[in-house]
């Protein structure tokens, strides 16, 4: 694997994801990054998102019917998400994932899971 340089663009993208405190689409990341680095292009954003995913600094969340969303990986590991049925935003919930025992299924090795809730976010509820 090639050495990944620490660049101002990369740091801006990491800062955007840190401050958002919710998973963001590449377009949302691009728009927010342009506020502090106006010259950053969408292709550059995608390249850095791929690199940050490869180094496990961020994780992509890929739910059917939605674009991939990215969030910062932290020491707490995975956390449940809410998809708002009104605005379609994906939100990271500040709660622990429920403990799920992994069954033995026909010789498969299960090593993880994702908890996803559907509902209406507080912004759409007007709170």
One Martini backbone bead per residue (centre of mass of N, CA, C, O) as a GRO file, in nm:
protein
  127
    1UNK     BB    1   0.098   0.035   0.021
    2UNK     BB    2   0.075   0.354   0.001
    3UNK     BB    3   0.168   0.648   0.103
    4UNK     BB    4  -0.004   0.873   0.312
    5UNK     BB    5  -0.060   1.195   0.300
    6UNK     BB    6  -0.060   1.483   0.484
    7UNK     BB    7  -0.325   1.704   0.430
    8UNK     BB    8  -0.531   1.966   0.427
    9UNK     BB    9  -0.772   1.823   0.300
   10UNK     BB   10  -0.786   1.583   0.493
   11UNK     BB   11  -0.823   1.752   0.750
   12UNK     BB   12  -1.087   1.884   0.667
   13UNK     BB   13  -1.253   1.622   0.642
   14UNK     BB   14  -1.214   1.529   0.934
   15UNK     BB   15  -1.342   1.781   1.060
   16UNK     BB   16  -1.621   1.758   0.936
   17UNK     BB   17  -1.688   1.479   1.065
   18UNK     BB   18  -1.648   1.564   1.359
   19UNK     BB   19  -1.859   1.811   1.364
   20UNK     BB   20  -2.121   1.665   1.265
   21UNK     BB   21  -2.206   1.397   1.426
   22UNK     BB   22  -2.266   1.253   1.143
   23UNK     BB   23  -2.350   1.111   0.873
   24UNK     BB   24  -2.211   1.165   0.538
   25UNK     BB   25  -2.209   1.265   0.234
   26UNK     BB   26  -2.003   1.359  -0.012
   27UNK     BB   27  -2.159   1.622  -0.074
   28UNK     BB   28  -2.167   1.729   0.215
   29UNK     BB   29  -1.863   1.731   0.258
   30UNK     BB   30  -1.795   1.922   0.028
   31UNK     BB   31  -1.959   2.168   0.119
   32UNK     BB   32  -1.818   2.197   0.401
   33UNK     BB   33  -1.520   2.212   0.299
   34UNK     BB   34  -1.553   2.480   0.127
   35UNK     BB   35  -1.559   2.680   0.371
   36UNK     BB   36  -1.226   2.621   0.425
   37UNK     BB   37  -1.184   2.489   0.108
   38UNK     BB   38  -1.280   2.608  -0.190
   39UNK     BB   39  -1.090   2.424  -0.399
   40UNK     BB   40  -1.229   2.170  -0.347
   41UNK     BB   41  -1.300   1.869  -0.495
   42UNK     BB   42  -1.494   1.597  -0.545
   43UNK     BB   43  -1.270   1.399  -0.631
   44UNK     BB   44  -1.095   1.452  -0.383
   45UNK     BB   45  -1.294   1.357  -0.176
   46UNK     BB   46  -1.316   1.065  -0.275
   47UNK     BB   47  -1.018   0.992  -0.245
   48UNK     BB   48  -1.002   1.047   0.064
   49UNK     BB   49  -1.226   0.857   0.152
   50UNK     BB   50  -1.085   0.602   0.057
   51UNK     BB   51  -0.830   0.635   0.231
   52UNK     BB   52  -0.976   0.657   0.511
   53UNK     BB   53  -1.103   0.376   0.484
   54UNK     BB   54  -0.841   0.206   0.451
   55UNK     BB   55  -0.736   0.326   0.750
   56UNK     BB   56  -0.994   0.336   0.949
   57UNK     BB   57  -1.100   0.644   1.011
   58UNK     BB   58  -1.343   0.560   0.837
   59UNK     BB   59  -1.694   0.489   0.763
   60UNK     BB   60  -1.912   0.317   0.563
   61UNK     BB   61  -2.263   0.361   0.497
   62UNK     BB   62  -2.475   0.102   0.345
   63UNK     BB   63  -2.795   0.167   0.241
   64UNK     BB   64  -3.064   0.095   0.095
   65UNK     BB   65  -3.154   0.380  -0.106
   66UNK     BB   66  -2.874   0.509  -0.026
   67UNK     BB   67  -2.617   0.681   0.012
   68UNK     BB   68  -2.318   0.692   0.109
   69UNK     BB   69  -2.197   0.714   0.439
   70UNK     BB   70  -1.983   0.906   0.659
   71UNK     BB   71  -1.770   0.822   0.947
   72UNK     BB   72  -1.617   0.837   1.230
   73UNK     BB   73  -1.385   0.653   1.396
   74UNK     BB   74  -1.406   0.517   1.720
   75UNK     BB   75  -1.352   0.366   2.033
   76UNK     BB   76  -1.668   0.269   2.045
   77UNK     BB   77  -1.747   0.201   1.774
   78UNK     BB   78  -2.027   0.097   1.693
   79UNK     BB   79  -2.350   0.244   1.606
   80UNK     BB   80  -2.648   0.336   1.598
   81UNK     BB   81  -2.909   0.411   1.357
   82UNK     BB   82  -3.105   0.673   1.196
   83UNK     BB   83  -3.380   0.688   0.974
   84UNK     BB   84  -3.545   0.938   0.834
   85UNK     BB   85  -3.865   0.948   0.687
   86UNK     BB   86  -3.849   1.254   0.595
   87UNK     BB   87  -3.524   1.347   0.528
   88UNK     BB   88  -3.316   1.085   0.506
   89UNK     BB   89  -3.135   1.092   0.734
   90UNK     BB   90  -2.836   0.994   0.895
   91UNK     BB   91  -2.808   0.892   1.238
   92UNK     BB   92  -2.623   0.897   1.518
   93UNK     BB   93  -2.653   0.728   1.814
   94UNK     BB   94  -2.612   0.789   2.177
   95UNK     BB   95  -2.585   0.461   2.185
   96UNK     BB   96  -2.564   0.145   2.251
   97UNK     BB   97  -2.519  -0.149   2.136
   98UNK     BB   98  -2.659  -0.429   2.125
   99UNK     BB   99  -2.623  -0.739   2.236
  100UNK     BB  100  -2.517  -1.003   2.006
  101UNK     BB  101  -2.547  -1.320   1.946
  102UNK     BB  102  -2.361  -1.542   1.753
  103UNK     BB  103  -2.437  -1.771   1.537
  104UNK     BB  104  -2.428  -2.088   1.411
  105UNK     BB  105  -2.405  -2.107   1.040
  106UNK     BB  106  -2.315  -2.334   0.831
  107UNK     BB  107  -1.993  -2.238   0.885
  108UNK     BB  108  -2.019  -1.953   0.946
  109UNK     BB  109  -1.868  -1.627   1.011
  110UNK     BB  110  -1.970  -1.408   1.253
  111UNK     BB  111  -1.848  -1.046   1.316
  112UNK     BB  112  -2.119  -0.866   1.273
  113UNK     BB  113  -2.325  -0.560   1.302
  114UNK     BB  114  -2.633  -0.368   1.244
  115UNK     BB  115  -2.807  -0.089   1.374
  116UNK     BB  116  -3.148   0.000   1.267
  117UNK     BB  117  -3.350   0.283   1.264
  118UNK     BB  118  -3.683   0.407   1.235
  119UNK     BB  119  -3.808   0.751   1.179
  120UNK     BB  120  -3.814   1.071   1.350
  121UNK     BB  121  -3.655   1.342   1.379
  122UNK     BB  122  -3.630   1.626   1.569
  123UNK     BB  123  -3.643   1.829   1.335
  124UNK     BB  124  -3.910   1.713   1.204
  125UNK     BB  125  -4.070   1.745   1.485
  126UNK     BB  126  -3.993   2.045   1.600
  127UNK     BB  127  -3.745   2.044   1.843
   0.00000   0.00000   0.00000
